[in-house]
Amino acid sequence: MKARLKFSKTGSMRFIGHLDVMRYFQKAFRRAGIAISYSQGFSPHQLMSFASPLGIGLSSDAEYLDVVLEDEAQAKNFLSRINEVMNEEITVKDFMVLEEAAKTSMAVLAACDYLITVKPGKESFLTDTTKRTGALERFAARELVEILKKTKRSEKLVDIRENIYFLTDRQEAFEEFTGISYGELSIDTTEYIPVLYCQLTAGSVVNIKPELMLEALCGQEGEEYNWLSYQIHRLEMYADVTAKKGEVHTLHGEMPCRLVPLSNFGKREGVW
Amino acid sequence: MTPQERNRKLALSDEILLSIEKPARYIGGEINMVKKDPSKVEIRFCMCFPDVYEIGMSHLGIQILYDMFNQREDVYCERVYSPWVDLDSIMREQKIPLFALESQQPVKDFDFLGITLQYEMCYTNILQILDLSGIPLKAKDRTKEHPFVIGGGPCAYNPEPIADFFDIFYIGEGETVYDELLDACKDWKKSGASRMDFLKRAAQIEGLYIPQFYEVSYYEDGTIQEFVPVVKEAPEKIQKQVERDMSKTYYPEKPLVPYIKVTQDRVVLEIQRGCIRGCRFCQAGMLYRPIRPRNVEFLKQRAGAMLQATGHDEISLSSLSSSDYKELPELVYWLIENFQEKGVNISLPSLRIDAFALDVMSKIQDIRKSSLTFAPEAGSQRMRNVINKGLTEEVILKGAKDAFLSGWNRVKLYFMLGLPGETEEDIAQIAVLSDKIAREYYEVPKEQRNGKVNIVTSTSIFVPKPFTPFQWSPMVSKEEAREKRFFLLDEIKAQRNAKSIKYNCHDADVSELEGIFARGDRKLCDVILQAYGSGCIYDAWSEYFQYDKWAEAFSEHQVEMDFYIKRERREDEIFPWDFIDIGVSKAFLLREYHQAKKEQVTPNCRAKCAGCGAAKFGCDVCMEVREGGEKE
C-alpha cells in the first residue's frame, strides 16, 4: 500500500544530510514497528523515496517521503506511532494513503515554496523595508534574470525569469497567491527575520534553487551575497496535474501549470 | 511545541558547521541520548573516546558506562570525541572550548573527564582533547577549577607512558567501583577540601591508580630499580576490577543511534567476557580472565530490547571467541527465528569454522558475497605451538573444504609476522598454507564450484604486550619487518595458485611506535608531549602519521627506541606495569614464556586448569572441577 509522509526538519537536524535522513527513517520505522515493503532482487532495501533532497543547512516544514507499506494495518494511528520514536527536530506532520496507481512525489514534483530569512546576528539590506521594496520593484520589472549555472563540465547563463512564479516580502500576499495558510512554522521567526517568500520551479527536469534567485537579487542591488547570512526554509511542494512525464509547464507559459500541494493527494486516516 | 523548545542550542555556529566535514559529528541529539538538566545534578561526567566520532560511537564500553552513569539521578554523563582536523584548527583559531555533545557546554566545567584508552596510537589525541578543553596537560598543573581526568580501558593496564596526563586510572572493568568514586566526589565537593585530598581518598578505592602518588627510580641501564608509593593512602599493588556476575549487571537496553554512518552501525551484544584459550600473544585473553558467559535468557531479552529501541537492522555478537559460548547455537537459532523475517542481519565474528558455523552462515549470509575467515596467526604448526594457538592445519583445511562444498569461494586469512623465534621456514609456511587452501578448492568437482577461489592473506606485525607470556620478548624492528614482508611476498608468488592469493600487510612504522608505548615507562610522557607539540595527532590514521616528528621527539629527549623494543627483558626485571595485579600471576606468565620456547602447548581453561591465578576471582570456569586443579 502506497503512502506519503510530510515532515519538518529544523534546528540541529539541518546538518543531517539527505542520505542520513533516509537511514534515519529506515530505523524510525523499525522502532515504531511499521513494516515497510522491501524491494526484490540482489540487495533488498525498504521501498521509500523522497520528493526532493533538502540541502545541508536548509530547514523545512514540508518534506515529503513516499513509502510502500506492507499492509493496511500499518496505516492505523500512523502519526502518533511514528512521532513517538522521532527526534523533535524531525516531526511527521501529515500522513496520506495513496492510490495504487499514484506516481511518486519525486516524479510529479513541479514547484516549491520557500521562506527566506536573515539569521540572528547577521546583516542584510533586505531587513531594511525601503531597500527591500525598491529591490523587489526593480526585480519585478526585469525582462531577464540571468544566473550562472555551473555543471561539472561547463558554466552557462540561464534565464530563470519564468521560473519565479511569485516573489514577495509579505506573508499575507504570499498566502493569498498560494491559497495556503502556513500556520505555525518550525523555524523561530522571532530570531530568524523573514524577508522574502517565493515560489519556484522544482523537479527533476528544471530545479531552481532559492539561493540562485537570492544571489541574482543581491547582484542587481550591488550587494554582496553572503549565503551564510540567510536561512532558507521550505514551506511547501507541489505537483503539476497538467504535466506529463518529462514536461515542464511554467505558471505563466503558453500551457500554464496547475499546482496542487503534494499533501492533497490520497486520503487521510479517518477520512477513508 | 514552539520552535524555541524544539530546537537545540548548538556550541558551534552555523558558519562553522557548514564549513566542516560531517557537521553531524558535533551536534549530538542522537536517538536515545540522555537529556538531563545539568544544573540539577551533583556530578557531571564527560566520557571521551579520543578518536573521531564514527570510531568512538562504535565502542561498546562507552555505551555500557553511559547507561550505567545515567541511571543515577545525581549524575549526568555526556560524551565527547576528538574533533576532526578541520574543526581542530577552527577551534584553536577562534578559541572555542571543547564541548560535550549532550549539553553543548564546555568540558572544562565538568567534574570528571573519563577517557577510554583502546589503542596506544591515540595518545596524542588525548592531549588534543585536554588542550582544546583548556585543561592543563599535566595533572600536577591542574587546580580545583579543573575536572579530574580519569583513564580506563585496555591501555590503562600499562598507563605509565601517559601517567603525567592523568589524575586517576581505573584499572579493570567499569561496572564495579565507579559508584564509590562518584559518591566520594559528592562528599568531597561538599567538604571544601583540596584537590589532593580527593585524590588521596580515591587512592583508597580498590582498582584506582593515582600516578602522582608513586615514584620510580631507574638503574643506569634504564630499567626500573624501584616503583614505590610516596603517600600512605596509595597501595603498593592495584587490584584489577572484575565484574563477577555478567547477567546481573549493567547492559544498555537503549543504545545511542547516530545519524551518520559509523563503523559499527548495529546492535552489539556482548555474549561473554574473557577467553579460555590462552593464546600467548593475546593481551585481552589474559586481562579479562576468567571467562564469564552471560545467561542466554538475559541475552535474548537484551537483544530484543535493543533492536526495538534502536531500529538497527543488524545485530553482532561480540566476544573473544564466540564458539566457546556454550549456548551459542540456542542463541543464534533464536535470533534467526525471531528477527530474520523482520530483515535483521546477524553477524558472528570470531567463529570457529565447523558444521554449526557453516549451517548458521548459510542461513544468515549470502554465500556468493560473504567470505570465510580463519585466523591461524602463524603459518607453521611449530609456530602455532609457540603461540599456543590451538588451530591445526587439518582443522583449517577441513573447514575450508566443507565450506567450498557448500558454495563459498572466498577466504580471508590472518597471520602475524615477527613472532618470537620466527624462522624463514615459519614465514614460508604462511604462503604454503594459503596455497593448500586454494588447492583444496580445486579438489571440489568443477560443477560444484562457484567460479575461481579468492584468498586474501593478511599479516600484521606482532607487538609484544604487557601481561602476556611474550612481555619479555624483543620485537622486530621496522627494517626486519619489511624484509619479512618481502620474503613472504616472494614465497606467495612462488605458489602454484599465486594468482588466487592476494597479500595485504600492516604499516611497520606505526607498529614500532605501538610496541614502544605498549611496554613503555614514564620517560615517554615528555616524548609524547613534544610530538604533540610539533603537530602529531591522529597517529592511528596513516594519512596523518608523521614518523619523522616522532623520531625527532625521541632523540630530543634522549630516549632510545631500541630500549623498549629490541631487547629481551631479564626474567627478574621490574616492569612499569608490575604494580597492577590482574589476577594472572607473573610467575604463570613466565612459565608460559618458557613453554613457548620449548614449543609446548598449554590446554585451554575448560580442558585443564593451568593455575594462572585468576581463580582468585572465584567465578565460572575457575570453580569447575577439572584435571589439574589449583597450582597456586
Interface residues (C-beta under 8 A of the other chain):
Chain A: T10 G11 S12 M13 R14 F15 I16 G17 D20 R23 Y24 Q26 K27 A28 F29 R30 R31 A35 Y38 P44 I56 G57 V85 N87 E88 E89 T91 K119 L185 S186 I187 D188 L228 Q231
Chain B: M1 T2 P3 Q4 R6 N7 R8 L10 D14 E15 L17 L18 P23 A24 I27 G28 G29 I31 V257 Y259 I260 K261 L307 Q308 A309 T310 G311 H312 D313 K342 G343
